[in-house]
Amino acid sequence: MTIKGYKPHTNQKQIHEAINNSYSKYFVCNIGRQFGKSLLGENQCLYWMINDKGCTVGWVSPIYKQCKKVYLEIKKATIASGIFQYNDSELLIRGANSTLQFFSAERADNIRGNTFDYLICDETDFFKNGIWDEVLQPTILVKGKKVLFLSTPKGKKLMHRLSMMRHTDERYQYFHFTSYDNPLIDPREIDSIKNSIPDHVFRQEYLAEFMDGGAGLFKDIRLAIGSCEQKGTLYGGLDIGRADDFTVLTIGTREGGVLHVERWRHDEWNTIVTRVAAVINQYKANCYIEVNNQGDVFYELLKSKCTNLIHPFTTTAQTKPIMIEDLALSFEQKELILPDHDWLIEELESFTYIYDNKTRRVKYGAPNGIHDDGVISLSLYNQARKKLAIIGKYYN
């Protein structure tokens, strides 16, 4: 049987040929946005499954939502072939006696103990620290034949370290492509983005340059880590989680000292409401609550448990940029003191300028596959400590 895959563009083809026709084991692909990284990885998985019958392939993305997205894309592209069987709950694809399974890097315990013939690390630089060394690398020590790292850089982290390995270990090959290297994109589109965002962000996100300190929107985040004492009236911000996202509550002082950050996920709404209410009432904090989509329902449930302490805040295309820019200014002016929570610091460092292909405009957000719930919660708290302290009440 002959199975025809996709038609890669010239630079995608270069990477495929290196993987399939060389004796190297590790392929480090440091690539700008909109190059076609995921499509490249998806088709490489299928190539391995079909041409090395009986193999086991692992795909790891930063979060579950991104894993599911890639799984569904492969399923949609292959279901008509009749070759593969799909397990939607396990994110597992079988075919040609081979297996492809998807894993989230944020659930590392589910990966431990696996042994792979082939492994793809998608958006590698957005994995939590230690995931490659402690969890993923052991899975390819015994049977591992090829490992593909795909990512846009995030400062000088794991991808930078892996890119340097080619100088001392012949098993490594390194590829660097910018967004301009996708021949399917009109370069004028990328030029327009260049004129819309800061230079250091463009160089990291679209030219795939390793930048000192990264190219996020918020500056000196780690300098803000510290402790503060509880005093005066307290304020808070609650971001409502949807699907696989977190519900995050941030509480702090009027001066900007964050006292408490907590997040919940995969619980019944009533359970989360009860837990959120308990924390708000414990601190007697005046809080802004996000009230769009499911947030409206959550707000009504919470209102009965937190009388006079919660206030609605509607996040829209107009209000979100204002609150994000205000948070960035608070970091610049060194007003905030943050607790040392790795997940929150990583979200803040990842938050950046995102180009929306539909609207052809730049907006603020987390890169694809990364949570931003903690950032939004912190932004809402930042608004609450400034506005609720003055007017005492939010008017829509």
ZAKE-864246 format. One record per residue (C-alpha): residue in one letter; x, y, z. Coordinates in steps of 0.001 Angstrom, whole numbers, plus 524288, in hexadecimal, padded with zeros to 5 digits. Example, Ala and Ser with C-alpha at 12.3 -4.5 7.8 and 13.67 -1.06 7.14 Angstrom:
a8300C7EE6C81E78
s835667FBDC81BE4
END
This chain:
m800008000080000
t804F280DA07FCA6
i800F081893805DD
k802B38268280172
g805948308A80BDC
y8057B83F4580B70
k80DCE8477A80266
p817CD84E6080AFE
h81D6185B5C80700
t82BE185BEB803E6
n830AD85E4F811B8
q8279685465817FA
k82C9B84A8B80E08
q83A9B84D7181210
i8378B849B58201C
h8302B83D5281C49
e83B66838CA813AB
a8452B83AD681E9F
i83CE18332382831
n839F7827EE81EFB
n84701826BD817EE
s851628293082236
y856EA821D982DDD
s854DA82D358372A
k84BCF82B01842A4
y84836838A984748
f8428E8433A83E6B
v8415B850B384465
c8387F859B683C81
n8388B867CA8413F
i82E2D86E11838B1
g8262E87A92837E3
r8176F87B108385C
q80EBF876F282CF6
f8195D86E8A826D3
g81162862088279E
k8182085B7683327
s80C6C853A6837C1
l808FB84EFA82A10
l8170584A9A82852
g8169B8431B8351B
e8096E83CF783253
n80DDE8379082541
q81ABF832DD82AC3
c8131182AF2834C9
l80B098249482A1A
y81756821998223E
w81D4A81A7782DD4
m810DB812E2830E1
i80F1580E1A822FC
n81D3580BA581F25
d82205805E082BEE
k816D27FCA782EDB
g8154B7F92183D11
c81BAF8057684233
t8175580DD584DA7
v816DB81C8784BAA
g8150D8269985665
w810908349985461
v8121483E3F85FA5
s80C6884C0B85FD6
p80CBC855FF86AF1
i7FE5C8544C86EAD
y7F35584AB086C51
k7EB7E853F3863B1
q7F6A5854B9859F9
c7F83A845E0859DC
k7E9DF84436856E9
k7EA7484E2D84BE7
v7F569846C7844FC
y7EED0839A784773
l7E23A83E7184125
e7E99A8443083594
i7F02883719832E4
k7E35A82FDF834AF
k7DC5D838CC82B23
a7E71C8372D82103
t7E7E982854821E6
i7DA8D82325825AC
a7D640820FC81792
s7E1EB817FD8152A
g7DC4D80D5581DD6
i7EA0C80A0382281
f7E94380F8983028
q7E11F80DA583C68
y7DEEC818DC845CA
n7DCDE819BA85474
d7D80C8277985720
s7D86582661865EB
e7E66D821738663A
l7EB01829B385A98
l7F03B81D24854A2
i7F16F819598464E
r7F47B80B79841B5
g7F78D806CA8340D
a801767FEA382C6A
n803FE7F7B983961
s80967804A083E46
t804C580D9D84920
l804A181C7384A57
q801268220D85795
f800258302E85BE1
f80490835648690B
s804218425E87027
a810E78473287609
e8093E84CD38816E
r8055083EE788530
a812EF839318858F
d80F3882D7B88DF6
n80732828158829E
i81380827A187A46
r81C81820E8883EB
g81EAC8127788131
n81BD3813538729E
t825B880EF186876
f825598150485AEC
d82BAD8120484DED
y828E981FD08496A
l825CA82C30850EF
i82126839BA84D06
c8225F844FA856A5
d8194384FA4851D7
e81BDF85DB585645
t827358588985E5B
d82B038659486430
f81DD88667C86AF3
f81FAB859F0872AB
k821A685B468813F
n82FB685AF4885CC
g8354784D4B8870A
i82B238462E87ECD
w834E18424E87443
d83FF983E3A87D35
e837EE83799887B5
v82C34831FD8807F
l82D3B831B8871AE
q83B5A82E3686F14
p83A648216C876D3
t82F2281D0486DE2
i8381E81C58861F3
l84473816C28682D
v8419E8086986523
k83A498081085828
g83ACD8163B853E9
k83E318182C84593
k83A8982647842B2
v836888322184AC5
l8310283E698448D
f830DF84B3D84C18
l827E68559C84650
s826C88631A84C4C
t826DF871A584B2D
p831138764085505
k82E1987C168623D
g83A4F882FE86690
k8463687A5786853
k8405C86E1F86E15
l8401985FBF86A3E
m83FD68620085B90
h84BDA86A9C85C8B
r852EF8601186437
l84EDF8559685A89
s852F585E0D84F12
m860C085E8085473
m861CB84FB485580
r8650C84E7484715
h8727B85406849EF
t8762D848E4852FE
d86D3783D8284F65
e86C07838A784165
r85EDC8328C84449
y858B88402A84426
q85447847FC83858
y84F9A855FD83977
f8463285D80830AF
h842F386BE583180
f83821871B78292F
t830E287E9682A57
s822C98816B826F4
y827BC8871581A30
d82C9087963816A8
n81EC2874808145A
p81D19876BD805AA
l80E588760780748
i80E0C882CD80EF7
d80E6188FED80832
p81A3A8969180E96
r812AE8A35680EAC
e809C489D52818F4
i8156A89B00821D1
d81A968A89C81EF9
s80DB58AE35823C6
i80F258A6AC83088
k81CFC8ABD4831F5
n817B28B99F831A5
s80D6E8B68483BF4
i8153A8B05B84708
p821DB8B36384E66
d82E708AF8784785
h832D28A5DD851F0
v825C589ECA8514A
f8263789DFD84275
r83407898B0842BB
q8305B88DD884C23
e822F088A208470E
y824F088B9083867
l833AB88B3B8363E
a835678808A84092
e840E28873484711
f8452088326854AE
m8436788FB185C7D
d8494889253869D5
g83E2E8928E87394
g8342088ED48695E
a82AF28981986269
g81EC78984886AB3
l816018A3DC86D24
f818D98A52887BB6
k826488A96D8803B
d82E2D8A61B88C6D
i8246E89BE1890D4
r82E118944589925
l832858A0B889FDE
a824828A2118A4DC
i82507895208AC49
g8249A8974C8BAEC
s81BF3897748C6E7
c813078A1B28CCAF
e80ABA8A3518D8BE
q7FC0E8A3C28D93A
k7F6FD8B1518DC40
g7EB578B9E98D994
t7E03B8B6BF8D050
l7E3438AB9C8C700
y7DFAA8A9F78B8B4
g7DEDF89EBC8AF2C
g7DCBE89A128A156
l7D65588D8189CC7
d7D7F9887CE88F1F
i7CDF387D5888BDD
g7D362870CD885EA
r7CD0886A9B87A0F
a7CEE585CD4874CE
d7DCDB859108786D
d7E0748668987DC7
f7E23486A2D88C08
t7D9BE872BE89493
v7E39287BB589B46
l7E1B2884AF8A6FE
t7EBB588F258AA94
i7EABA897068B732
g7F39A8A1DF8BBEC
t7F51F8AF318C210
r7F1CF8BC778BC86
e800568BF3F8BB20
g802838B3938B204
g807448A8E68BB0B
v8015889BD98B6F1
l7FDE0893AB8C2D9
h7F6CC888188BCFE
v7F5EC881AC8AF97
e7EE5C875118ADD8
r7E8F086DB68A236
w7DF04862E68A00E
r7DBBF859F5894B4
h7D3E084DBA89169
d7CA5884F4D89CBF
e7BBAE8514789CB9
w7B79C85F8D89BC9
n7B13485F3A8A92F
t7BDAB859E08AF39
i7C61E864808A930
v7BC5686F168AD1B
t7BC9C86A5D8BB27
r7CB7486A4C8BBA3
v7CCBB8779D8B537
a7C2A287D728BE5A
a7C9BD8780C8CA32
v7D65B87EE98C654
i7CFC988BD18C2F6
n7C85788BD38CFE2
q7D497888018D75E
y7DBAF8941A8D28A
k7CF6C89C888D178
a7D4DD8A0C58C44F
n7CDAC8A9888BAC1
c7CEEE8A2358ADF5
y7CCC18A44289F95
i7C69B8983E89962
e7C74D895B288AD7
v7B969895968858C
n7B917890A9877A9
n7B42B88397872AC
q7B45F879DD87E01
g7B92B88497886D3
d7AB6688A0988781
v7A63A87D6E88D6F
f7B1CA87C6089695
y7AFCD88A6189B0E
e7A1AB887F789ED4
l7A55387BA98A641
l7B03B882BA8AD60
k7A84E88EE38B043
s79FAF887D78BA15
k7AB9C883468C1B7
c7B39688FEB8C18E
t7AA1889AD78C47A
n7AF428A8668C0F8
l7BD018A3548BE1B
i7BC468A0108AFA5
h7BAAA8A92D8A413
p7B8E08A5C8895A4
f7C3718A8F288BAF
t7C0848A66587D64
t7CC8C8A2B687585
t7CAC18A6AF8675B
a7D3508A9BB85BB4
q7D36F8B7A5860CF
t7D5828B59986F6E
k7DF788AA8186EE3
p7EA748B2528684D
i7E89E8BD3A8723F
m7E9C58B44987DFB
i7F5838AD178782A
e7FCA08B9BF874FF
d7F9A28BEB1882B1
l7FF888B24088862
a80BB88B40B88004
l80CD98C1F588521
s80B9B8BD2089325
f8171A8B400890D1
e81F178BEF888AC4
q81C3C8C7BE89659
k81F9D8BC9689FA8
e812978BD758A6BE
l810378AEBE8A7BE
i815938A4768B0EC
l8130C8966A8AC98
p81383889478B386
d81D7B87FAE8AE06
h8143C876BD8A67B
d81B1B870AB89ABB
w80EAF86F44892B3
l80B0387D9589483
i818A28829B89149
e8190587A1988510
e80BC887F2B88092
l8102888D3188261
e81CE988ADA87B2F
s815DA8843986FD6
f80B4188E8A86E3D
t80E1E8968786223
y8091789C8F8558A
i8018A892FA84CF0
y7FE298950D83EB4
d7F00C8916783BC4
n7EF3F88B9782E11
k7E09D88E0082D44
t7E08789C5C830D3
r7EE8089EE282C26
r7F0CA8A67983898
v7FA158A503843E7
k7F4168A1D085115
y7F90189E2085E92
g7F8E688FF086292
a8002E8838B865B9
p8067887BC685AB7
n7FE828707685588
g7FE418658F85F83
i8018686DE986B64
h7F872871E587687
d7F63388039879BB
d7EC1587ED588499
g7F58B8838A88F12
v7F90088F8988701
i7EAB2893578855D
s7E7DC8912C893C3
l7F380899A78978E
s7EEE58A41588DF3
l7E15A8A41789405
y7E7458A5638A19B
n7EF8D8B0A589CAA
q7E34C8B76D897C2
a7DC088B4C18A467
r7E6918BA648AD3B
k7E67A8C6F58A54C
k7D82C8C8D68A1E3
l7D0848C27A8ACD8
a7D8EF8C9848B6BA
i7D4808D6768B0F9
i7C6648D47C8AD13
g7C31E8C9178B5D1
k7B9D08C3EB8ABBD
y7BABB8BFE789DA9
y7B1348C6108940C
n7AF0B8BF69886E5
END
